Amino acid sequence: MGQLPAVPLVTGDGPRASHVNPEAPRAIQRWNGHLWEPHGFAANLAEARRILFPHAGVLANSG
């Protein structure tokens, strides 16, 4: 709870690790207390990471 997962939108037998199909689009979900609901969309893994962790690049580049 409190995290927003980015789920790859690919065909197959279920959820996969985030590093599989890094160019596949991602559905960003949010837990509403009862079920996961759509929260956003990302074109690929890199964009999903920028959405989910907006300050990560700033911290890595500061110093």
N, C-alpha and C positions, 0 to 999 in steps of 0.2 A: 504494500500500500504506500502511496506517496510517490511512486515512480511511474513514469510513462513508458511502457514498452513499445518498441518499434518492430512490428511483425512483418516479415517479408511476404509479399503478395505473389506467391508462386504456387504452382500445382504440385501435388504430392500427398504424402501420407500424414501430414501434420506439421507442427512447428519445427523449425530448423534453427541451428546456431546462427548467431548474427553475422558471422564471417562467411557463411555459405551464400552464394549469389549476391555479392556486394553491389552489383549494378541493378538488382531487382528493386522495384518500388516498395515502399514501406507504408503500412498503416500504423499510425501512432494512436494508441489506445489509452483510455483513462478509466480507472476503477471508480464507479459511482457509489460503492457501498454494497451493491448487489450483483453487478455484472460489469464486464469490460464493455465500454462504448467507444465509438469512433471519436477521436479528438483532433486528428490532423492527418496529413499525408506528406510523404517525402519521396522524391524521385529516385533516391538510392540510399545506401548506407551512410555515405559521407554527409549528405544533406540531413538525414535523420539525426546523426550525431551533432551537427551544428544546431539543430532545433532543440534537442534534448539537453545538450550541455553547452549553452551559448557562451559561458565564461571560460571554458576549457582552453580555447585558443588564446584568450587574453592572458591567462595565467602562465601559459607556456612561453609567451612572447615577452612578458614583462621581466624586468630584472636588471 
